[in-house]
Amino acid sequence: MNLVQTPDYRETYANSVQVRVSVWDFQLIFGLASSESPEQVNIRNHDAVFLSPQQAKALWNVLGQNIAQYEQAFGTLKLEPQGQNFPSGSVN
């Protein structure tokens, strides 16, 4: 396998991911969540990636394997309880 980065390749940080699902694809919407107060969360979406259901499942498998390896090396990851300010289907 030869991996090549296209001229428009870029890296972006996201601390928010929203997932939308249709019969044909999964849409991952990446953004930055910030908060000026506990009652107000702002999410600025900056990228959307569409995946076939098969590719979404393959991503799920790869992420699961890598998270298990990370936790084995660095300890269990703990998720904060999801606040009511976040849209359903999102990970923040």
C-alpha distances in whole Angstrom, upper triangle without the diagonal:
4,6,10,13,16,19,21,18,21,21,24,26,28,30,31,29,30,29,30,30,31,30,27,25,25,26,25,28,27,30,33,36,39,42,45,47,47,48,46,42,40,37,35,32,30,26,26,22,23,21,21,23,20,18,21,21,17,18,21,20,17,20,22,21,20,24,25,23,25,28,28,28,30,32,33,32,35,35,38,40,39,42,44,43,39,38,37,34,33,32,33
4,6,10,13,16,18,16,18,19,23,25,27,30,30,29,30,30,31,31,32,32,28,26,26,26,25,27,27,29,32,35,38,41,44,47,46,47,45,41,39,36,34,31,28,25,25,22,23,21,22,24,22,19,22,23,19,19,23,22,19,21,24,22,21,25,27,25,26,29,30,29,31,33,34,33,36,36,39,41,40,42,44,43,39,38,38,34,33,32,33
4,7,10,13,14,12,15,15,19,21,23,26,27,25,27,27,28,28,29,30,27,24,24,24,22,24,23,26,28,31,34,38,41,43,43,44,41,38,36,32,30,27,24,22,22,19,20,19,21,23,21,18,20,21,18,17,21,21,17,19,22,21,20,23,25,23,24,27,28,27,29,31,32,30,33,33,36,38,36,39,41,39,36,35,35,31,30,29,30
4,6,10,11,10,13,14,18,21,23,26,27,26,28,27,29,29,30,31,28,25,25,24,23,24,23,25,27,31,33,37,40,43,43,44,41,37,35,31,29,26,23,21,21,19,20,20,22,24,23,19,22,24,21,20,23,23,20,22,25,24,22,25,28,26,26,30,31,30,31,33,34,32,35,34,37,39,37,40,41,39,36,35,36,32,31,30,30
4,7,8,6,9,11,15,18,20,24,25,23,25,26,27,28,29,30,27,24,23,22,21,21,20,22,24,28,30,34,37,39,40,41,38,34,32,28,26,23,20,18,19,17,19,19,21,24,23,20,21,24,21,19,23,24,21,21,25,24,22,25,28,26,26,29,31,29,30,33,33,31,33,33,35,37,35,37,39,37,34,33,33,30,29,27,28
4,5,5,9,12,15,19,21,25,25,24,26,26,27,28,28,30,26,24,23,22,21,21,20,22,24,28,31,34,37,40,40,41,38,34,32,28,25,23,19,17,18,16,18,19,21,25,24,20,22,25,23,21,25,26,23,24,27,27,25,28,31,29,29,32,34,33,33,36,36,33,36,35,36,38,36,38,39,37,34,33,34,31,29,28,29
4,6,9,12,15,19,21,25,26,25,27,27,28,30,31,32,29,26,26,24,23,22,21,23,24,28,30,34,37,40,40,41,38,34,31,28,25,23,19,17,19,18,20,22,24,28,27,24,25,28,26,24,28,29,26,26,30,30,28,30,33,32,31,34,36,35,35,37,38,35,37,36,38,40,38,39,40,38,35,34,35,32,30,30,30
4,6,10,13,16,18,22,23,22,24,24,25,27,28,30,26,24,23,21,19,19,18,19,21,25,27,31,33,36,37,38,34,31,28,25,21,19,15,14,15,15,18,19,22,26,26,22,23,26,25,22,26,27,25,25,29,29,27,29,32,31,30,33,35,34,34,36,36,33,35,34,35,37,34,36,37,34,31,31,32,29,27,27,27
4,7,10,14,16,20,21,20,22,22,24,25,27,29,26,23,21,19,18,17,16,18,19,23,26,29,32,35,35,36,33,29,27,23,21,18,15,13,14,14,16,18,21,24,24,20,21,24,22,20,23,24,22,21,25,25,23,25,28,27,26,29,31,30,30,32,32,30,32,30,32,34,32,33,35,32,29,29,30,27,25,24,24
4,7,10,13,17,18,18,20,21,23,25,27,29,26,23,21,19,17,16,14,15,16,20,22,26,28,31,32,33,30,26,24,20,18,16,12,11,13,13,17,18,22,24,25,21,21,24,22,19,22,24,21,21,24,25,22,23,27,26,24,28,30,28,28,30,30,27,29,28,29,31,29,31,32,30,27,27,28,25,23,22,22
4,7,10,13,15,15,18,20,22,24,27,29,27,23,21,18,16,15,12,13,14,17,20,23,26,29,29,30,28,24,22,19,16,15,12,11,13,13,17,18,22,24,24,20,20,23,21,18,20,22,19,18,22,22,19,20,24,23,21,24,27,25,24,27,26,24,26,24,26,28,26,28,30,27,24,25,26,23,21,19,19
4,7,10,12,13,16,18,20,23,25,28,26,22,20,17,14,12,9,9,10,14,16,20,22,25,25,27,24,20,18,15,13,11,9,9,12,13,16,18,22,24,24,21,20,23,22,18,20,22,20,18,21,23,20,20,24,23,21,24,26,25,24,26,25,22,24,22,23,25,23,24,26,24,21,22,23,21,18,16,16
4,7,9,11,14,17,20,23,26,28,27,23,20,17,14,12,9,8,8,11,13,17,20,22,22,24,21,18,16,13,12,11,10,10,13,14,18,19,23,24,25,22,20,22,22,18,19,22,19,17,20,21,18,18,22,22,19,21,24,23,21,23,22,19,20,19,19,22,20,21,23,21,19,20,21,19,16,14,12
4,6,7,11,14,17,20,23,26,25,21,18,15,11,9,6,5,5,8,11,15,18,20,20,21,18,15,13,10,10,9,9,9,11,13,16,18,21,22,23,20,18,21,21,17,18,20,19,16,19,21,18,17,21,22,19,21,24,23,21,22,21,18,18,16,17,19,17,18,20,18,15,16,17,15,12,10,9
4,7,10,13,17,20,23,27,26,22,19,16,13,11,8,6,5,6,9,12,16,17,17,18,16,12,12,9,10,10,11,12,14,15,18,20,23,23,25,22,19,21,22,18,18,21,19,16,18,20,18,16,20,21,18,19,23,22,20,20,19,15,15,13,13,15,13,14,17,15,12,14,15,14,10,8,6
4,7,10,13,17,20,23,23,20,16,13,10,8,6,5,6,6,10,12,16,17,16,17,15,11,10,7,9,8,10,11,12,13,16,18,21,21,23,20,17,20,21,17,17,20,19,16,18,21,19,17,21,22,20,21,25,25,23,22,20,17,16,13,13,14,12,13,14,12,9,10,12,11,7,6,4
4,7,10,13,17,20,19,16,12,10,6,5,5,6,9,9,13,16,20,21,19,20,18,14,13,10,11,9,10,10,9,11,13,14,17,17,19,17,14,16,17,14,14,17,17,14,16,19,18,17,20,22,20,21,24,25,23,23,21,17,17,14,15,16,13,14,16,14,11,10,11,8,5,5,6
4,7,10,14,17,17,14,10,8,6,5,7,8,11,11,15,17,21,21,20,20,18,14,13,10,11,9,11,11,9,11,12,13,16,16,18,17,14,16,18,15,15,18,19,16,18,21,20,19,22,24,23,24,27,28,26,26,23,20,19,16,17,16,13,14,15,13,10,8,8,6,4,6,8
4,7,10,13,14,11,7,6,5,6,9,12,15,15,19,21,24,25,23,23,21,18,17,14,15,12,14,12,10,10,10,11,13,12,15,14,11,13,16,13,13,16,17,15,17,20,20,19,22,24,23,24,27,28,27,27,24,21,21,18,19,18,15,17,17,16,12,10,9,5,6,8,11
4,7,11,11,8,6,5,7,8,12,14,17,18,21,23,27,27,26,25,23,20,19,16,16,14,15,13,10,10,9,11,12,12,15,14,12,14,17,15,15,18,20,18,20,23,23,22,25,28,27,28,31,32,31,30,28,25,24,21,22,21,18,19,18,18,14,11,10,7,9,12,15
4,7,8,6,5,6,9,11,15,18,21,21,25,27,30,31,29,28,26,24,23,20,20,17,19,16,13,12,10,10,10,9,13,13,10,12,16,15,14,18,19,18,20,23,24,23,25,28,28,28,31,33,32,32,29,26,26,23,24,23,20,22,21,21,18,14,12,10,12,15,18
4,5,5,6,8,12,14,18,20,24,25,28,30,33,34,32,31,29,27,26,23,23,20,21,18,14,13,10,11,10,9,13,14,12,14,17,17,17,20,22,21,23,26,26,26,29,31,31,32,34,36,36,35,32,30,30,27,28,27,24,25,24,24,21,17,16,13,16,18,22
4,6,8,11,15,17,21,24,27,28,32,34,37,38,36,35,33,30,29,26,26,23,24,21,17,16,12,11,9,8,12,14,13,14,17,18,18,20,22,22,23,26,27,28,30,32,32,33,36,37,37,37,34,32,32,29,31,30,27,28,28,28,24,21,19,16,19,21,25
4,7,10,14,16,20,23,27,28,32,34,37,38,37,36,34,31,29,26,26,22,22,19,15,13,10,9,7,7,10,11,11,13,16,16,17,19,21,22,23,25,27,27,29,31,32,33,35,37,37,37,34,32,32,30,32,31,28,30,29,29,25,22,20,18,20,22,25
4,7,10,13,16,19,23,25,28,31,34,35,34,33,31,28,26,23,23,19,19,16,12,10,6,6,5,6,9,9,8,11,13,13,14,17,18,18,20,23,23,24,26,28,28,30,32,34,34,33,31,29,29,27,28,28,25,27,27,26,23,20,18,15,17,18,22
4,7,10,13,16,20,21,25,27,31,32,30,30,28,25,23,20,20,16,17,14,10,8,6,5,6,6,10,9,7,10,12,11,12,15,16,16,18,20,21,21,24,26,25,27,29,31,30,30,28,25,26,23,25,24,22,24,24,23,19,17,15,12,13,15,18
4,6,10,13,17,18,22,25,28,29,28,27,25,22,20,17,16,13,13,10,7,6,4,6,9,10,13,11,9,13,14,13,13,17,17,16,19,22,21,21,24,26,26,27,30,31,30,30,28,25,25,23,24,24,21,22,22,21,17,15,14,11,11,13,16
4,6,10,13,15,19,22,25,26,25,25,23,19,18,14,14,10,11,8,6,5,6,8,11,12,14,12,10,13,14,11,12,16,16,14,17,20,19,19,22,24,23,24,27,28,27,27,25,22,22,20,21,21,18,20,20,19,15,14,13,10,9,10,13
4,7,10,12,16,19,22,24,23,23,20,16,14,11,10,7,8,6,4,6,9,11,15,16,18,16,13,17,18,15,16,19,19,17,19,22,21,21,24,26,24,25,29,29,28,28,26,23,23,20,20,21,18,19,19,17,14,12,13,10,9,10,12
4,7,10,13,17,20,22,21,22,19,15,13,9,9,6,6,5,6,8,11,14,17,18,20,17,15,18,19,15,16,20,19,16,19,22,20,19,23,24,22,24,27,27,25,26,24,21,21,18,19,20,17,18,19,17,14,13,14,12,10,10,10
4,7,10,13,16,18,19,19,16,12,10,6,5,4,5,7,9,12,15,17,21,22,24,21,19,22,22,19,19,23,22,19,22,24,22,21,25,26,23,25,28,28,26,27,25,21,21,18,18,19,17,17,18,15,12,13,15,14,10,10,9
4,7,10,13,16,16,17,14,10,8,5,5,6,8,10,13,15,19,21,24,25,27,24,22,24,25,21,22,25,23,20,23,25,23,22,25,26,23,24,28,27,25,26,24,20,20,17,17,18,16,16,17,14,12,14,16,16,12,11,9
4,7,10,12,12,13,10,7,6,4,7,9,11,13,15,18,21,23,26,26,28,26,23,26,26,23,23,26,25,22,24,26,24,22,26,27,24,24,28,28,25,25,23,20,19,16,14,15,13,13,14,11,10,12,14,15,11,10,7
4,7,9,10,11,9,6,5,6,8,11,14,16,19,21,24,27,30,30,32,30,27,29,30,26,26,29,28,25,27,29,27,25,28,29,26,26,30,29,26,26,25,21,20,17,15,16,14,13,15,12,11,14,17,18,14,13,10
4,5,7,8,6,5,6,9,11,14,17,20,22,25,27,30,33,33,35,33,30,32,33,29,29,32,31,27,29,32,29,27,30,31,28,28,32,31,28,28,26,22,20,18,15,16,14,12,13,10,11,15,18,19,16,15,12
4,7,8,7,7,8,12,14,17,20,23,25,28,31,33,36,36,39,36,33,36,37,33,32,35,35,31,33,35,33,30,33,35,31,31,35,34,31,31,29,26,23,21,18,19,17,15,16,13,15,18,21,23,19,19,15
4,5,5,7,10,13,16,19,22,25,27,30,32,34,37,37,39,37,34,36,37,34,33,36,35,32,33,36,33,31,34,35,32,31,35,35,31,30,28,25,23,20,17,17,16,13,14,11,14,17,20,22,19,19,16
4,6,7,11,14,17,20,23,25,27,29,31,33,36,35,38,36,32,34,36,32,31,34,34,30,31,34,32,29,31,33,30,29,33,33,29,28,26,23,20,17,14,14,13,10,11,9,12,15,18,20,18,17,14
4,7,10,13,17,19,23,25,26,29,31,33,36,35,38,36,33,34,36,33,32,35,35,31,32,35,34,31,33,35,32,32,35,36,32,31,29,25,22,19,16,15,13,10,9,7,11,14,17,19,17,18,15
4,7,10,13,16,19,22,23,26,29,31,34,33,36,34,31,33,35,31,30,34,34,30,31,34,33,30,33,35,32,31,35,35,32,31,29,25,23,20,17,16,14,11,10,7,10,13,16,18,16,16,14
4,7,10,13,16,19,20,23,25,27,30,30,33,31,27,30,31,28,27,30,30,27,28,31,29,27,30,32,29,29,32,32,29,29,27,23,21,17,15,15,12,10,10,6,8,10,14,16,13,13,10
4,7,10,13,16,17,21,23,26,29,29,32,29,27,29,31,27,27,30,30,26,28,31,29,27,31,32,29,30,33,33,30,30,28,24,23,20,18,18,15,13,13,9,9,11,15,16,13,14,11
4,6,9,12,14,17,19,22,25,26,28,26,23,26,27,24,24,27,26,23,26,28,26,25,28,30,27,28,32,31,29,29,27,23,22,19,17,18,15,14,14,10,9,10,13,14,11,11,9
4,6,10,12,15,18,21,25,26,28,26,23,26,27,24,24,28,27,24,27,29,27,26,30,31,28,29,33,32,30,31,29,25,24,21,20,21,18,17,18,14,13,13,16,16,13,14,12
4,6,8,12,15,18,21,22,25,22,20,23,24,21,22,25,24,22,25,27,25,24,28,29,27,28,32,32,30,30,28,25,24,21,21,22,19,18,19,16,13,13,15,14,12,13,12
4,7,10,14,17,21,22,24,21,20,23,24,20,22,25,24,22,25,27,25,24,28,29,27,29,32,31,30,31,29,26,26,23,23,24,22,22,22,19,17,16,18,17,14,15,14
4,7,10,13,17,19,21,18,16,20,20,17,19,22,21,19,23,25,23,23,27,27,26,28,31,30,29,30,29,25,26,23,24,25,22,23,23,21,18,17,18,16,14,15,15
4,7,10,13,15,18,15,14,17,18,15,17,20,20,18,21,24,22,23,26,27,26,28,31,31,30,31,29,26,26,24,24,25,22,23,23,21,18,16,17,14,13,14,16
4,7,10,12,14,11,11,14,15,12,14,17,17,16,19,21,20,21,24,25,24,27,29,30,29,30,28,25,26,24,25,26,23,25,25,23,20,18,18,15,14,15,17
4,7,10,12,9,9,13,14,12,14,17,17,17,20,22,21,22,25,26,26,28,31,31,31,32,30,27,28,25,27,27,24,26,26,25,21,19,18,15,15,17,19
4,6,8,6,6,9,10,9,11,14,14,15,17,19,19,20,23,24,25,26,29,30,30,30,28,26,27,25,27,27,25,27,27,27,23,21,19,16,16,17,20
4,5,5,6,9,10,10,12,14,15,16,18,20,21,22,24,26,26,28,30,31,32,32,30,28,29,27,29,29,27,29,29,29,25,23,21,18,19,20,23
4,6,5,6,9,10,10,12,14,15,16,19,20,21,23,25,25,27,29,30,31,31,28,27,28,26,28,28,25,28,28,28,24,22,20,16,18,19,22
4,5,5,6,9,10,11,12,14,15,17,19,20,21,23,24,26,27,29,30,30,28,27,28,27,29,29,27,30,31,31,27,25,23,19,20,21,24
4,5,5,6,9,10,10,12,14,15,16,18,20,21,22,24,26,27,28,28,27,25,26,25,28,28,26,29,30,30,26,24,22,18,19,19,22
4,5,5,6,9,10,10,12,14,15,16,18,20,21,22,24,26,26,26,24,22,23,22,24,25,23,25,26,26,22,20,18,15,15,16,19
4,5,5,6,9,10,10,12,14,15,17,19,20,21,23,25,25,25,23,22,23,22,25,25,23,26,27,28,24,22,20,16,17,17,20
4,5,5,6,9,10,11,12,14,16,17,18,20,21,23,24,24,23,22,24,23,26,27,25,29,30,30,26,25,23,19,19,19,22
4,5,5,6,8,10,10,12,14,15,16,18,20,21,22,22,21,19,21,20,23,24,23,26,27,27,23,22,20,17,17,16,18
4,6,5,6,9,10,10,12,14,15,16,18,20,21,20,18,17,18,18,21,21,20,23,25,25,22,21,19,15,15,14,17
4,6,5,6,9,10,11,13,14,15,17,19,20,20,18,17,20,19,23,24,23,26,28,29,25,24,22,19,19,17,20
4,5,5,6,9,10,11,12,14,15,17,18,19,18,17,19,19,23,24,24,27,29,29,26,25,23,20,19,18,20
4,5,5,6,8,10,10,12,14,15,16,16,15,13,16,16,19,21,20,23,26,26,22,22,21,17,16,14,16
4,6,5,6,9,10,11,12,14,15,15,13,12,15,15,19,20,20,24,26,26,23,23,21,18,18,15,18
4,6,5,6,9,10,11,13,14,15,14,14,17,18,21,23,23,27,29,30,27,27,25,22,21,19,21
4,5,5,6,9,10,11,12,13,13,12,16,17,20,22,23,26,29,29,26,26,25,22,20,18,19
4,5,5,6,8,10,10,10,9,9,12,13,17,19,19,23,26,26,23,24,23,20,18,15,17
4,5,5,6,9,10,10,9,10,13,15,18,20,21,25,28,29,26,27,25,22,21,18,20
4,5,5,6,9,10,10,11,15,17,21,23,24,28,31,31,28,29,28,25,24,21,22
4,5,5,6,7,8,9,13,15,18,21,22,25,28,29,26,27,26,24,22,19,19
4,5,5,4,5,7,10,13,16,19,21,24,27,28,26,27,26,24,22,19,19
4,6,6,7,10,14,16,20,23,24,28,31,32,29,31,29,27,26,22,23
4,6,9,11,15,18,21,24,26,29,32,32,30,32,31,29,27,23,23
4,7,9,12,15,18,21,23,26,29,30,28,30,29,27,25,21,21
4,6,9,13,16,19,21,24,28,28,27,29,28,26,24,21,20
4,6,10,13,16,18,21,24,25,24,26,24,23,21,18,18
4,7,10,13,15,18,21,22,20,22,21,20,18,14,14
4,7,9,12,15,18,19,18,20,19,19,17,13,13
4,6,8,11,15,16,14,16,16,15,13,10,10
4,6,8,12,13,12,15,15,15,13,11,9
4,6,9,11,11,14,13,14,13,11,10
4,7,8,7,10,9,11,9,8,8
4,5,6,9,10,12,11,10,9
4,6,8,9,12,11,12,11
4,7,9,12,11,12,10
4,6,9,7,8,8
4,6,6,9,10
4,5,9,11
4,7,10
4,6
4
